[in-house]
Amino acid sequence: MDYSIYTVLGVLVVIYLFISIRNRNKSKSRKSKKFMDGYNHKDRKKE
């Protein structure tokens, strides 16, 4: 039997899992506000 369809579906599932894990990690970093470290709003207004 030709299993190429299963190979293609397997690759798509791996790509989907990779993207979903990456997006989950980015949303966690946004929620923890780590990307705002060192940001001073008052210093920005003075310029």
mmCIF entry with sequence, helices, sheets and N, C-alpha, C, O atoms, coordinates in Angstrom:
data_MODEL
# 
_entry.id   MODEL 
# 
_entity.id                         1 
_entity.type                       polymer 
_entity.pdbx_number_of_molecules   1 
# 
_entity_poly.entity_id                      1 
_entity_poly.type                           'polypeptide(L)' 
_entity_poly.nstd_linkage                   no 
_entity_poly.nstd_monomer                   no 
_entity_poly.pdbx_seq_one_letter_code       MDYSIYTVLGVLVVIYLFISIRNRNKSKSRKSKKFMDGYNHKDRKKE 
_entity_poly.pdbx_seq_one_letter_code_can   MDYSIYTVLGVLVVIYLFISIRNRNKSKSRKSKKFMDGYNHKDRKKE 
_entity_poly.pdbx_strand_id                 A 
# 
loop_
_entity_poly_seq.entity_id 
_entity_poly_seq.num 
_entity_poly_seq.mon_id 
_entity_poly_seq.hetero 
1 1  MET n 
1 2  ASP n 
1 3  TYR n 
1 4  SER n 
1 5  ILE n 
1 6  TYR n 
1 7  THR n 
1 8  VAL n 
1 9  LEU n 
1 10 GLY n 
1 11 VAL n 
1 12 LEU n 
1 13 VAL n 
1 14 VAL n 
1 15 ILE n 
1 16 TYR n 
1 17 LEU n 
1 18 PHE n 
1 19 ILE n 
1 20 SER n 
1 21 ILE n 
1 22 ARG n 
1 23 ASN n 
1 24 ARG n 
1 25 ASN n 
1 26 LYS n 
1 27 SER n 
1 28 LYS n 
1 29 SER n 
1 30 ARG n 
1 31 LYS n 
1 32 SER n 
1 33 LYS n 
1 34 LYS n 
1 35 PHE n 
1 36 MET n 
1 37 ASP n 
1 38 GLY n 
1 39 TYR n 
1 40 ASN n 
1 41 HIS n 
1 42 LYS n 
1 43 ASP n 
1 44 ARG n 
1 45 LYS n 
1 46 LYS n 
1 47 GLU n 
# 
_struct_asym.id          A 
_struct_asym.entity_id   1 
# 
loop_
_struct_conf.conf_type_id 
_struct_conf.id 
_struct_conf.pdbx_PDB_helix_id 
_struct_conf.beg_label_comp_id 
_struct_conf.beg_label_asym_id 
_struct_conf.beg_label_seq_id 
_struct_conf.pdbx_beg_PDB_ins_code 
_struct_conf.end_label_comp_id 
_struct_conf.end_label_asym_id 
_struct_conf.end_label_seq_id 
_struct_conf.pdbx_end_PDB_ins_code 
_struct_conf.beg_auth_comp_id 
_struct_conf.beg_auth_asym_id 
_struct_conf.beg_auth_seq_id 
_struct_conf.end_auth_comp_id 
_struct_conf.end_auth_asym_id 
_struct_conf.end_auth_seq_id 
_struct_conf.pdbx_PDB_helix_class 
_struct_conf.details 
_struct_conf.pdbx_PDB_helix_length 
HELX_P HELX_P1 AA1 SER A 4  ? LYS A 31 ? SER A 4  LYS A 31 1 ? 28 
HELX_P HELX_P2 AA2 LYS A 34 ? MET A 36 ? LYS A 34 MET A 36 5 ? 3  
HELX_P HELX_P3 AA3 HIS A 41 ? LYS A 46 ? HIS A 41 LYS A 46 1 ? 6  
# 
_struct_conf_type.id          HELX_P 
_struct_conf_type.criteria    ? 
_struct_conf_type.reference   ? 
# 
loop_
_atom_site.group_PDB 
_atom_site.id 
_atom_site.type_symbol 
_atom_site.label_atom_id 
_atom_site.label_alt_id 
_atom_site.label_comp_id 
_atom_site.label_asym_id 
_atom_site.label_entity_id 
_atom_site.label_seq_id 
_atom_site.pdbx_PDB_ins_code 
_atom_site.Cartn_x 
_atom_site.Cartn_y 
_atom_site.Cartn_z 
_atom_site.occupancy 
_atom_site.B_iso_or_equiv 
_atom_site.pdbx_formal_charge 
_atom_site.auth_seq_id 
_atom_site.auth_comp_id 
_atom_site.auth_asym_id 
_atom_site.auth_atom_id 
_atom_site.pdbx_PDB_model_num 
ATOM 1   N N  . MET A 1 1  ? 0.826  -1.203 0.000  1.00 0.00 ? 1  MET A N  1 
ATOM 2   C CA . MET A 1 1  ? 0.000  0.000  0.000  1.00 0.00 ? 1  MET A CA 1 
ATOM 3   C C  . MET A 1 1  ? 0.860  1.253  0.000  1.00 0.00 ? 1  MET A C  1 
ATOM 4   O O  . MET A 1 1  ? 1.995  1.258  0.479  1.00 0.00 ? 1  MET A O  1 
ATOM 5   N N  . ASP A 1 2  ? 0.298  2.291  -0.540 1.00 0.00 ? 2  ASP A N  1 
ATOM 6   C CA . ASP A 1 2  ? 0.994  3.574  -0.590 1.00 0.00 ? 2  ASP A CA 1 
ATOM 7   C C  . ASP A 1 2  ? 0.586  4.401  0.634  1.00 0.00 ? 2  ASP A C  1 
ATOM 8   O O  . ASP A 1 2  ? -0.592 4.706  0.825  1.00 0.00 ? 2  ASP A O  1 
ATOM 9   N N  . TYR A 1 3  ? 1.557  4.752  1.444  1.00 0.00 ? 3  TYR A N  1 
ATOM 10  C CA . TYR A 1 3  ? 1.286  5.470  2.683  1.00 0.00 ? 3  TYR A CA 1 
ATOM 11  C C  . TYR A 1 3  ? 1.634  6.960  2.574  1.00 0.00 ? 3  TYR A C  1 
ATOM 12  O O  . TYR A 1 3  ? 1.843  7.619  3.593  1.00 0.00 ? 3  TYR A O  1 
ATOM 13  N N  . SER A 1 4  ? 1.695  7.488  1.364  1.00 0.00 ? 4  SER A N  1 
ATOM 14  C CA . SER A 1 4  ? 2.095  8.894  1.211  1.00 0.00 ? 4  SER A CA 1 
ATOM 15  C C  . SER A 1 4  ? 1.071  9.840  1.844  1.00 0.00 ? 4  SER A C  1 
ATOM 16  O O  . SER A 1 4  ? 1.450  10.887 2.368  1.00 0.00 ? 4  SER A O  1 
ATOM 17  N N  . ILE A 1 5  ? -0.201 9.494  1.806  1.00 0.00 ? 5  ILE A N  1 
ATOM 18  C CA . ILE A 1 5  ? -1.217 10.366 2.408  1.00 0.00 ? 5  ILE A CA 1 
ATOM 19  C C  . ILE A 1 5  ? -1.032 10.439 3.920  1.00 0.00 ? 5  ILE A C  1 
ATOM 20  O O  . ILE A 1 5  ? -1.228 11.493 4.525  1.00 0.00 ? 5  ILE A O  1 
ATOM 21  N N  . TYR A 1 6  ? -0.654 9.312  4.526  1.00 0.00 ? 6  TYR A N  1 
ATOM 22  C CA . TYR A 1 6  ? -0.415 9.321  5.967  1.00 0.00 ? 6  TYR A CA 1 
ATOM 23  C C  . TYR A 1 6  ? 0.848  10.097 6.314  1.00 0.00 ? 6  TYR A C  1 
ATOM 24  O O  . TYR A 1 6  ? 0.917  10.746 7.357  1.00 0.00 ? 6  TYR A O  1 
ATOM 25  N N  . THR A 1 7  ? 1.844  10.029 5.440  1.00 0.00 ? 7  THR A N  1 
ATOM 26  C CA . THR A 1 7  ? 3.065  10.791 5.659  1.00 0.00 ? 7  THR A CA 1 
ATOM 27  C C  . THR A 1 7  ? 2.780  12.288 5.599  1.00 0.00 ? 7  THR A C  1 
ATOM 28  O O  . THR A 1 7  ? 3.264  13.050 6.437  1.00 0.00 ? 7  THR A O  1 
ATOM 29  N N  . VAL A 1 8  ? 1.999  12.706 4.617  1.00 0.00 ? 8  VAL A N  1 
ATOM 30  C CA . VAL A 1 8  ? 1.655  14.122 4.484  1.00 0.00 ? 8  VAL A CA 1 
ATOM 31  C C  . VAL A 1 8  ? 0.833  14.582 5.683  1.00 0.00 ? 8  VAL A C  1 
ATOM 32  O O  . VAL A 1 8  ? 1.088  15.656 6.228  1.00 0.00 ? 8  VAL A O  1 
ATOM 33  N N  . LEU A 1 9  ? -0.137 13.796 6.097  1.00 0.00 ? 9  LEU A N  1 
ATOM 34  C CA . LEU A 1 9  ? -0.947 14.158 7.264  1.00 0.00 ? 9  LEU A CA 1 
ATOM 35  C C  . LEU A 1 9  ? -0.096 14.219 8.532  1.00 0.00 ? 9  LEU A C  1 
ATOM 36  O O  . LEU A 1 9  ? -0.303 15.095 9.372  1.00 0.00 ? 9  LEU A O  1 
ATOM 37  N N  . GLY A 1 10 ? 0.847  13.311 8.676  1.00 0.00 ? 10 GLY A N  1 
ATOM 38  C CA . GLY A 1 10 ? 1.745  13.315 9.830  1.00 0.00 ? 10 GLY A CA 1 
ATOM 39  C C  . GLY A 1 10 ? 2.583  14.580 9.878  1.00 0.00 ? 10 GLY A C  1 
ATOM 40  O O  . GLY A 1 10 ? 2.760  15.177 10.940 1.00 0.00 ? 10 GLY A O  1 
ATOM 41  N N  . VAL A 1 11 ? 3.098  14.988 8.726  1.00 0.00 ? 11 VAL A N  1 
ATOM 42  C CA . VAL A 1 11 ? 3.902  16.217 8.662  1.00 0.00 ? 11 VAL A CA 1 
ATOM 43  C C  . VAL A 1 11 ? 3.036  17.426 9.011  1.00 0.00 ? 11 VAL A C  1 
ATOM 44  O O  . VAL A 1 11 ? 3.484  18.320 9.729  1.00 0.00 ? 11 VAL A O  1 
ATOM 45  N N  . LEU A 1 12 ? 1.812  17.461 8.516  1.00 0.00 ? 12 LEU A N  1 
ATOM 46  C CA . LEU A 1 12 ? 0.926  18.584 8.839  1.00 0.00 ? 12 LEU A CA 1 
ATOM 47  C C  . LEU A 1 12 ? 0.605  18.644 10.331 1.00 0.00 ? 12 LEU A C  1 
ATOM 48  O O  . LEU A 1 12 ? 0.528  19.729 10.907 1.00 0.00 ? 12 LEU A O  1 
ATOM 49  N N  . VAL A 1 13 ? 0.418  17.484 10.958 1.00 0.00 ? 13 VAL A N  1 
ATOM 50  C CA . VAL A 1 13 ? 0.146  17.455 12.395 1.00 0.00 ? 13 VAL A CA 1 
ATOM 51  C C  . VAL A 1 13 ? 1.350  17.966 13.179 1.00 0.00 ? 13 VAL A C  1 
ATOM 52  O O  . VAL A 1 13 ? 1.188  18.711 14.146 1.00 0.00 ? 13 VAL A O  1 
ATOM 53  N N  . VAL A 1 14 ? 2.550  17.575 12.772 1.00 0.00 ? 14 VAL A N  1 
ATOM 54  C CA . VAL A 1 14 ? 3.763  18.039 13.456 1.00 0.00 ? 14 VAL A CA 1 
ATOM 55  C C  . VAL A 1 14 ? 3.910  19.550 13.313 1.00 0.00 ? 14 VAL A C  1 
ATOM 56  O O  . VAL A 1 14 ? 4.262  20.232 14.276 1.00 0.00 ? 14 VAL A O  1 
ATOM 57  N N  . ILE A 1 15 ? 3.643  20.075 12.126 1.00 0.00 ? 15 ILE A N  1 
ATOM 58  C CA . ILE A 1 15 ? 3.723  21.527 11.919 1.00 0.00 ? 15 ILE A CA 1 
ATOM 59  C C  . ILE A 1 15 ? 2.684  22.251 12.772 1.00 0.00 ? 15 ILE A C  1 
ATOM 60  O O  . ILE A 1 15 ? 2.979  23.289 13.364 1.00 0.00 ? 15 ILE A O  1 
ATOM 61  N N  . TYR A 1 16 ? 1.471  21.707 12.837 1.00 0.00 ? 16 TYR A N  1 
ATOM 62  C CA . TYR A 1 16 ? 0.415  22.309 13.650 1.00 0.00 ? 16 TYR A CA 1 
ATOM 63  C C  . TYR A 1 16 ? 0.802  22.329 15.129 1.00 0.00 ? 16 TYR A C  1 
ATOM 64  O O  . TYR A 1 16 ? 0.612  23.336 15.811 1.00 0.00 ? 16 TYR A O  1 
ATOM 65  N N  . LEU A 1 17 ? 1.343  21.221 15.616 1.00 0.00 ? 17 LEU A N  1 
ATOM 66  C CA . LEU A 1 17 ? 1.751  21.166 17.021 1.00 0.00 ? 17 LEU A CA 1 
ATOM 67  C C  . LEU A 1 17 ? 2.873  22.163 17.300 1.00 0.00 ? 17 LEU A C  1 
ATOM 68  O O  . LEU A 1 17 ? 2.866  22.827 18.337 1.00 0.00 ? 17 LEU A O  1 
ATOM 69  N N  . PHE A 1 18 ? 3.821  22.270 16.399 1.00 0.00 ? 18 PHE A N  1 
ATOM 70  C CA . PHE A 1 18 ? 4.927  23.214 16.576 1.00 0.00 ? 18 PHE A CA 1 
ATOM 71  C C  . PHE A 1 18 ? 4.411  24.647 16.663 1.00 0.00 ? 18 PHE A C  1 
ATOM 72  O O  . PHE A 1 18 ? 4.832  25.407 17.536 1.00 0.00 ? 18 PHE A O  1 
ATOM 73  N N  . ILE A 1 19 ? 3.509  25.017 15.772 1.00 0.00 ? 19 ILE A N  1 
ATOM 74  C CA . ILE A 1 19 ? 2.975  26.384 15.763 1.00 0.00 ? 19 ILE A CA 1 
ATOM 75  C C  . ILE A 1 19 ? 2.132  26.648 17.008 1.00 0.00 ? 19 ILE A C  1 
ATOM 76  O O  . ILE A 1 19 ? 2.212  27.733 17.584 1.00 0.00 ? 19 ILE A O  1 
ATOM 77  N N  . SER A 1 20 ? 1.327  25.675 17.430 1.00 0.00 ? 20 SER A N  1 
ATOM 78  C CA . SER A 1 20 ? 0.473  25.901 18.600 1.00 0.00 ? 20 SER A CA 1 
ATOM 79  C C  . SER A 1 20 ? 1.298  26.015 19.883 1.00 0.00 ? 20 SER A C  1 
ATOM 80  O O  . SER A 1 20 ? 0.978  26.830 20.747 1.00 0.00 ? 20 SER A O  1 
ATOM 81  N N  . ILE A 1 21 ? 2.334  25.224 20.015 1.00 0.00 ? 21 ILE A N  1 
ATOM 82  C CA . ILE A 1 21 ? 3.207  25.327 21.202 1.00 0.00 ? 21 ILE A CA 1 
ATOM 83  C C  . ILE A 1 21 ? 3.927  26.666 21.201 1.00 0.00 ? 21 ILE A C  1 
ATOM 84  O O  . ILE A 1 21 ? 4.067  27.293 22.251 1.00 0.00 ? 21 ILE A O  1 
ATOM 85  N N  . ARG A 1 22 ? 4.386  27.111 20.036 1.00 0.00 ? 22 ARG A N  1 
ATOM 86  C CA . ARG A 1 22 ? 5.090  28.385 19.942 1.00 0.00 ? 22 ARG A CA 1 
ATOM 87  C C  . ARG A 1 22 ? 4.154  29.543 20.292 1.00 0.00 ? 22 ARG A C  1 
ATOM 88  O O  . ARG A 1 22 ? 4.555  30.464 21.003 1.00 0.00 ? 22 ARG A O  1 
ATOM 89  N N  . ASN A 1 23 ? 2.927  29.507 19.807 1.00 0.00 ? 23 ASN A N  1 
ATOM 90  C CA . ASN A 1 23 ? 1.960  30.564 20.114 1.00 0.00 ? 23 ASN A CA 1 
ATOM 91  C C  . ASN A 1 23 ? 1.582  30.560 21.590 1.00 0.00 ? 23 ASN A C  1 
ATOM 92  O O  . ASN A 1 23 ? 1.388  31.623 22.181 1.00 0.00 ? 23 ASN A O  1 
ATOM 93  N N  . ARG A 1 24 ? 1.476  29.383 22.189 1.00 0.00 ? 24 ARG A N  1 
ATOM 94  C CA . ARG A 1 24 ? 1.145  29.285 23.607 1.00 0.00 ? 24 ARG A CA 1 
ATOM 95  C C  . ARG A 1 24 ? 2.248  29.913 24.446 1.00 0.00 ? 24 ARG A C  1 
ATOM 96  O O  . ARG A 1 24 ? 1.964  30.610 25.420 1.00 0.00 ? 24 ARG A O  1 
ATOM 97  N N  . ASN A 1 25 ? 3.508  29.673 24.080 1.00 0.00 ? 25 ASN A N  1 
ATOM 98  C CA . ASN A 1 25 ? 4.620  30.259 24.827 1.00 0.00 ? 25 ASN A CA 1 
ATOM 99  C C  . ASN A 1 25 ? 4.645  31.775 24.672 1.00 0.00 ? 25 ASN A C  1 
ATOM 100 O O  . ASN A 1 25 ? 4.951  32.485 25.630 1.00 0.00 ? 25 ASN A O  1 
ATOM 101 N N  . LYS A 1 26 ? 4.331  32.278 23.495 1.00 0.00 ? 26 LYS A N  1 
ATOM 102 C CA . LYS A 1 26 ? 4.305  33.732 23.299 1.00 0.00 ? 26 LYS A CA 1 
ATOM 103 C C  . LYS A 1 26 ? 3.190  34.374 24.102 1.00 0.00 ? 26 LYS A C  1 
ATOM 104 O O  . LYS A 1 26 ? 3.382  35.455 24.660 1.00 0.00 ? 26 LYS A O  1 
ATOM 105 N N  . SER A 1 27 ? 2.027  33.737 24.176 1.00 0.00 ? 27 SER A N  1 
ATOM 106 C CA . SER A 1 27 ? 0.923  34.329 24.938 1.00 0.00 ? 27 SER A CA 1 
ATOM 107 C C  . SER A 1 27 ? 1.232  34.315 26.426 1.00 0.00 ? 27 SER A C  1 
ATOM 108 O O  . SER A 1 27 ? 0.835  35.232 27.145 1.00 0.00 ? 27 SER A O  1 
ATOM 109 N N  . LYS A 1 28 ? 1.931  33.294 26.900 1.00 0.00 ? 28 LYS A N  1 
ATOM 110 C CA . LYS A 1 28 ? 2.329  33.276 28.313 1.00 0.00 ? 28 LYS A CA 1 
ATOM 111 C C  . LYS A 1 28 ? 3.296  34.405 28.611 1.00 0.00 ? 28 LYS A C  1 
ATOM 112 O O  . LYS A 1 28 ? 3.205  35.030 29.668 1.00 0.00 ? 28 LYS A O  1 
ATOM 113 N N  . SER A 1 29 ? 4.225  34.682 27.695 1.00 0.00 ? 29 SER A N  1 
ATOM 114 C CA . SER A 1 29 ? 5.181  35.761 27.940 1.00 0.00 ? 29 SER A CA 1 
ATOM 115 C C  . SER A 1 29 ? 4.478  37.114 27.901 1.00 0.00 ? 29 SER A C  1 
ATOM 116 O O  . SER A 1 29 ? 4.878  38.036 28.612 1.00 0.00 ? 29 SER A O  1 
ATOM 117 N N  . ARG A 1 30 ? 3.428  37.249 27.075 1.00 0.00 ? 30 ARG A N  1 
ATOM 118 C CA . ARG A 1 30 ? 2.670  38.501 27.071 1.00 0.00 ? 30 ARG A CA 1 
ATOM 119 C C  . ARG A 1 30 ? 1.915  38.685 28.378 1.00 0.00 ? 30 ARG A C  1 
ATOM 120 O O  . ARG A 1 30 ? 1.847  39.796 28.905 1.00 0.00 ? 30 ARG A O  1 
ATOM 121 N N  . LYS A 1 31 ? 1.348  37.607 28.904 1.00 0.00 ? 31 LYS A N  1 
ATOM 122 C CA . LYS A 1 31 ? 0.590  37.703 30.143 1.00 0.00 ? 31 LYS A CA 1 
ATOM 123 C C  . LYS A 1 31 ? 1.488  38.024 31.328 1.00 0.00 ? 31 LYS A C  1 
ATOM 124 O O  . LYS A 1 31 ? 1.052  38.678 32.276 1.00 0.00 ? 31 LYS A O  1 
ATOM 125 N N  . SER A 1 32 ? 2.738  37.569 31.284 1.00 0.00 ? 32 SER A N  1 
ATOM 126 C CA . SER A 1 32 ? 3.631  37.819 32.405 1.00 0.00 ? 32 SER A CA 1 
ATOM 127 C C  . SER A 1 32 ? 4.299  39.186 32.314 1.00 0.00 ? 32 SER A C  1 
ATOM 128 O O  . SER A 1 32 ? 5.009  39.595 33.232 1.00 0.00 ? 32 SER A O  1 
ATOM 129 N N  . LYS A 1 33 ? 4.072  39.893 31.207 1.00 0.00 ? 33 LYS A N  1 
ATOM 130 C CA . LYS A 1 33 ? 4.603  41.246 31.005 1.00 0.00 ? 33 LYS A CA 1 
ATOM 131 C C  . LYS A 1 33 ? 6.126  41.280 30.980 1.00 0.00 ? 33 LYS A C  1 
ATOM 132 O O  . LYS A 1 33 ? 6.714  42.321 31.271 1.00 0.00 ? 33 LYS A O  1 
ATOM 133 N N  . LYS A 1 34 ? 6.776  40.176 30.642 1.00 0.00 ? 34 LYS A N  1 
ATOM 134 C CA . LYS A 1 34 ? 8.243  40.173 30.558 1.00 0.00 ? 34 LYS A CA 1 
ATOM 135 C C  . LYS A 1 34 ? 8.740  41.088 29.456 1.00 0.00 ? 34 LYS A C  1 
ATOM 136 O O  . LYS A 1 34 ? 9.832  41.647 29.556 1.00 0.00 ? 34 LYS A O  1 
ATOM 137 N N  . PHE A 1 35 ? 7.946  41.245 28.402 1.00 0.00 ? 35 PHE A N  1 
ATOM 138 C CA . PHE A 1 35 ? 8.379  42.078 27.288 1.00 0.00 ? 35 PHE A CA 1 
ATOM 139 C C  . PHE A 1 35 ? 8.386  43.556 27.648 1.00 0.00 ? 35 PHE A C  1 
ATOM 140 O O  . PHE A 1 35 ? 8.914  44.368 26.888 1.00 0.00 ? 35 PHE A O  1 
ATOM 141 N N  . MET A 1 36 ? 7.810  43.927 28.793 1.00 0.00 ? 36 MET A N  1 
ATOM 142 C CA . MET A 1 36 ? 7.777  45.326 29.220 1.00 0.00 ? 36 MET A CA 1 
ATOM 143 C C  . MET A 1 36 ? 8.912  45.659 30.187 1.00 0.00 ? 36 MET A C  1 
ATOM 144 O O  . MET A 1 36 ? 8.953  46.771 30.713 1.00 0.00 ? 36 MET A O  1 
ATOM 145 N N  . ASP A 1 37 ? 9.828  44.734 30.432 1.00 0.00 ? 37 ASP A N  1 
ATOM 146 C CA . ASP A 1 37 ? 10.944 45.003 31.339 1.00 0.00 ? 37 ASP A CA 1 
ATOM 147 C C  . ASP A 1 37 ? 11.758 46.198 30.840 1.00 0.00 ? 37 ASP A C  1 
ATOM 148 O O  . ASP A 1 37 ? 12.102 46.272 29.660 1.00 0.00 ? 37 ASP A O  1 
ATOM 149 N N  . GLY A 1 38 ? 12.056 47.111 31.726 1.00 0.00 ? 38 GLY A N  1 
ATOM 150 C CA . GLY A 1 38 ? 12.888 48.253 31.389 1.00 0.00 ? 38 GLY A CA 1 
ATOM 151 C C  . GLY A 1 38 ? 12.156 49.370 30.672 1.00 0.00 ? 38 GLY A C  1 
ATOM 152 O O  . GLY A 1 38 ? 12.786 50.336 30.241 1.00 0.00 ? 38 GLY A O  1 
ATOM 153 N N  . TYR A 1 39 ? 10.855 49.265 30.533 1.00 0.00 ? 39 TYR A N  1 
ATOM 154 C CA . TYR A 1 39 ? 10.094 50.309 29.844 1.00 0.00 ? 39 TYR A CA 1 
ATOM 155 C C  . TYR A 1 39 ? 9.689  51.372 30.849 1.00 0.00 ? 39 TYR A C  1 
ATOM 156 O O  . TYR A 1 39 ? 9.041  51.076 31.853 1.00 0.00 ? 39 TYR A O  1 
ATOM 157 N N  . ASN A 1 40 ? 10.069 52.604 30.576 1.00 0.00 ? 40 ASN A N  1 
ATOM 158 C CA . ASN A 1 40 ? 9.734  53.723 31.456 1.00 0.00 ? 40 ASN A CA 1 
ATOM 159 C C  . ASN A 1 40 ? 8.856  54.702 30.691 1.00 0.00 ? 40 ASN A C  1 
ATOM 160 O O  . ASN A 1 40 ? 9.326  55.409 29.800 1.00 0.00 ? 40 ASN A O  1 
ATOM 161 N N  . HIS A 1 41 ? 7.582  54.737 31.046 1.00 0.00 ? 41 HIS A N  1 
ATOM 162 C CA . HIS A 1 41 ? 6.626  55.592 30.348 1.00 0.00 ? 41 HIS A CA 1 
ATOM 163 C C  . HIS A 1 41 ? 6.931  57.074 30.587 1.00 0.00 ? 41 HIS A C  1 
ATOM 164 O O  . HIS A 1 41 ? 6.775  57.886 29.675 1.00 0.00 ? 41 HIS A O  1 
ATOM 165 N N  . LYS A 1 42 ? 7.357  57.429 31.777 1.00 0.00 ? 42 LYS A N  1 
ATOM 166 C CA . LYS A 1 42 ? 7.634  58.835 32.093 1.00 0.00 ? 42 LYS A CA 1 
ATOM 167 C C  . LYS A 1 42 ? 8.815  59.346 31.284 1.00 0.00 ? 42 LYS A C  1 
ATOM 168 O O  . LYS A 1 42 ? 8.795  60.482 30.812 1.00 0.00 ? 42 LYS A O  1 
ATOM 169 N N  . ASP A 1 43 ? 9.856  58.512 31.115 1.00 0.00 ? 43 ASP A N  1 
ATOM 170 C CA . ASP A 1 43 ? 11.019 58.925 30.330 1.00 0.00 ? 43 ASP A CA 1 
ATOM 171 C C  . ASP A 1 43 ? 10.634 59.168 28.877 1.00 0.00 ? 43 ASP A C  1 
ATOM 172 O O  . ASP A 1 43 ? 11.193 60.053 28.228 1.00 0.00 ? 43 ASP A O  1 
ATOM 173 N N  . ARG A 1 44 ? 9.711  58.415 28.374 1.00 0.00 ? 44 ARG A N  1 
ATOM 174 C CA . ARG A 1 44 ? 9.288  58.549 26.970 1.00 0.00 ? 44 ARG A CA 1 
ATOM 175 C C  . ARG A 1 44 ? 8.508  59.853 26.773 1.00 0.00 ? 44 ARG A C  1 
ATOM 176 O O  . ARG A 1 44 ? 8.628  60.491 25.727 1.00 0.00 ? 44 ARG A O  1 
ATOM 177 N N  . LYS A 1 45 ? 7.717  60.250 27.758 1.00 0.00 ? 45 LYS A N  1 
ATOM 178 C CA . LYS A 1 45 ? 6.927  61.477 27.628 1.00 0.00 ? 45 LYS A CA 1 
ATOM 179 C C  . LYS A 1 45 ? 7.804  62.723 27.633 1.00 0.00 ? 45 LYS A C  1 
ATOM 180 O O  . LYS A 1 45 ? 7.453  63.719 27.001 1.00 0.00 ? 45 LYS A O  1 
ATOM 181 N N  . LYS A 1 46 ? 8.942  62.690 28.337 1.00 0.00 ? 46 LYS A N  1 
ATOM 182 C CA . LYS A 1 46 ? 9.818  63.861 28.442 1.00 0.00 ? 46 LYS A CA 1 
ATOM 183 C C  . LYS A 1 46 ? 10.488 64.190 27.130 1.00 0.00 ? 46 LYS A C  1 
ATOM 184 O O  . LYS A 1 46 ? 10.829 65.349 26.894 1.00 0.00 ? 46 LYS A O  1 
ATOM 185 N N  . GLU A 1 47 ? 10.688 63.203 26.263 1.00 0.00 ? 47 GLU A N  1 
ATOM 186 C CA . GLU A 1 47 ? 11.404 63.447 25.024 1.00 0.00 ? 47 GLU A CA 1 
ATOM 187 C C  . GLU A 1 47 ? 10.622 64.272 24.046 1.00 0.00 ? 47 GLU A C  1 
ATOM 188 O O  . GLU A 1 47 ? 11.109 64.557 22.951 1.00 0.00 ? 47 GLU A O  1 
# 
